[in-house]
Structures are given as C-alpha cells and as structure tokens.
Amino acid sequence: MSVYAPYKYGDLRPLSDVEFEYLEAQLNKIGKRFFVEHYYAFKQKNHFVFDKCPESMKPDVFRHRVLAAFAIFDSRLELHALYTVINSPKTPKETLICAKQIFEYERFMADYLEKNQTNSSLIY
C-alpha cells in the first residue's frame, strides 16, 4: 500500500503504518468536513475561533475535535489529511472541492517558498 504524507516544502513522503493509523484516528475524531471547513483556523492555531462551541455540538465533542485537529498540524500531517479527504469515497462534493483547492494552494505555496528561500540564499 502506498501512503504518503507531507514532507519538507510540500513534497509527500511515505507514511509508516503507525503514522497512517494515527492520522486516520485523528481524522475520524474530527470529521473530514469539520477539518476542511476550519483548516486555516487550525493552521494558524487560532484558538479564538474555537472559544465558542456551536449549539449543534456538545462542548466535550467540540473540544476533542479541535485538539485532534491541532495534533494533526503539530505532527505535520495536515497535507496528508487533505489528501486522505480527497481520496475518500465518502467525502461530500463541496468538501471534496474545497479540500482540493486547499491542497493545491498549500503545495503551490510550499514550492514557492522553497524556491524563494533557495534564491535568497544565493544572493547573500
């Protein structure tokens, strides 16, 4: 089985079975749609967004989802999480489209930053 995760500058590296199982467990705690809808708030570690629990969710469930999402980013598995959402047959169409856009943008930005870092180091 070929499983990939984000690596330096947006590249994908193979995931170990343990990493893959960890990621799957975290995504199942969060919910794929919830992860994609709040991707940038999680990425920015914007705790203020998550200070108020939505009325449709119990506070404990909400807290566990948020902590699981932050754990994905802390483990640098966020791009792989998006990749997993994109390749899941159960992903709703709107979530799939959004996940693809975020994934492509994040990969583009990683490549751009890598090129600029390389070029700026040659100048100095």
C-alpha positions as CSV (number, residue, x, y, z in Angstrom):
1,M,0.0,0.0,0.0
2,S,1.3,3.4,-0.9
3,V,0.6,6.0,1.7
4,Y,2.0,9.5,1.6
5,A,2.3,12.4,4.0
6,P,3.5,16.0,3.7
7,Y,7.2,16.4,3.8
8,K,9.6,19.4,3.5
9,Y,8.3,22.0,1.1
10,G,5.0,20.3,0.3
11,D,6.6,17.0,-1.0
12,L,4.9,13.8,0.0
13,R,6.8,11.1,1.8
14,P,5.7,7.6,2.6
15,L,3.9,7.2,6.0
16,S,4.6,4.4,8.3
17,D,1.7,2.2,9.3
18,V,1.7,3.8,12.8
19,E,1.5,7.3,11.3
20,F,-1.2,6.3,9.0
21,E,-3.3,4.7,11.7
22,Y,-2.7,7.8,13.9
23,L,-3.9,10.1,11.1
24,E,-6.9,8.1,10.4
25,A,-7.9,8.0,14.1
26,Q,-7.5,11.8,14.4
27,L,-9.5,12.4,11.2
28,N,-12.3,10.2,12.5
29,K,-12.4,12.2,15.7
30,I,-12.5,15.5,13.9
31,G,-14.7,14.7,10.9
32,K,-13.4,15.3,7.4
33,R,-15.8,18.2,6.7
34,F,-15.1,19.9,10.0
35,F,-11.3,19.6,9.3
36,V,-11.6,21.1,5.8
37,E,-14.0,23.9,6.8
38,H,-11.7,25.1,9.6
39,Y,-8.4,24.2,8.0
40,Y,-6.9,27.7,8.1
41,A,-8.0,28.4,11.7
42,F,-6.3,25.2,12.7
43,K,-3.2,26.0,10.7
44,Q,-3.0,29.5,12.3
45,K,-3.6,28.0,15.8
46,N,-6.4,30.5,16.1
47,H,-7.9,29.4,19.4
48,F,-10.3,32.4,19.4
49,V,-12.3,30.8,16.7
50,F,-12.9,27.8,18.9
51,D,-13.7,29.6,22.1
52,K,-17.4,29.2,21.5
53,C,-18.9,25.8,20.9
54,P,-21.5,25.6,18.2
55,E,-25.0,25.0,19.5
56,S,-25.3,21.8,17.5
57,M,-22.4,20.2,19.2
58,K,-21.7,19.1,22.8
59,P,-18.7,21.0,24.4
60,D,-16.7,17.9,25.0
61,V,-17.1,16.7,21.5
62,F,-16.1,20.1,20.1
63,R,-13.0,20.3,22.4
64,H,-11.9,16.8,21.3
65,R,-12.3,17.7,17.6
66,V,-10.3,20.9,18.0
67,L,-7.5,19.1,19.9
68,A,-7.3,16.3,17.4
69,A,-7.0,18.8,14.5
70,F,-4.2,20.7,16.3
71,A,-2.5,17.4,16.8
72,I,-2.5,16.7,13.0
73,F,-0.8,20.1,12.4
74,D,1.6,19.5,15.3
75,S,2.6,16.2,13.6
76,R,2.9,17.9,10.2
77,L,0.3,15.6,8.7
78,E,-2.1,18.3,7.5
79,L,-1.4,17.9,3.8
80,H,-1.8,14.1,4.1
81,A,-5.1,14.7,6.0
82,L,-6.3,16.7,3.0
83,Y,-5.0,14.0,0.6
84,T,-7.0,11.5,2.6
85,V,-10.1,13.6,2.5
86,I,-9.7,14.0,-1.3
87,N,-9.3,10.3,-1.8
88,S,-12.1,9.2,0.5
89,P,-15.2,7.9,-1.5
90,K,-17.5,9.2,1.3
91,T,-16.4,12.8,1.1
92,P,-19.3,15.1,0.1
93,K,-18.8,17.0,-3.2
94,E,-18.5,20.5,-1.6
95,T,-15.9,19.3,0.9
96,L,-14.0,17.5,-1.8
97,I,-13.8,20.6,-3.9
98,C,-12.7,22.7,-1.0
99,A,-10.1,20.2,0.1
100,K,-8.7,20.0,-3.4
101,Q,-8.4,23.8,-3.6
102,I,-6.6,24.0,-0.2
103,F,-4.3,21.1,-1.0
104,E,-3.2,22.6,-4.4
105,Y,-2.7,26.0,-2.8
106,E,-0.7,24.7,0.1
107,R,1.5,22.7,-2.3
108,F,2.0,25.7,-4.6
109,M,2.9,27.9,-1.6
110,A,5.4,25.4,-0.3
111,D,7.1,25.2,-3.7
112,Y,7.1,29.0,-4.0
113,L,8.7,29.4,-0.5
114,E,11.3,26.7,-1.3
115,K,12.3,28.5,-4.5
116,N,12.5,31.9,-2.8
117,Q,14.4,30.5,0.1
118,T,16.9,28.9,-2.3
119,N,17.2,32.1,-4.4
120,S,17.6,34.4,-1.5
121,S,20.4,32.3,0.0
122,L,22.3,32.6,-3.3
123,I,22.1,36.4,-3.2
124,Y,23.7,36.8,0.2
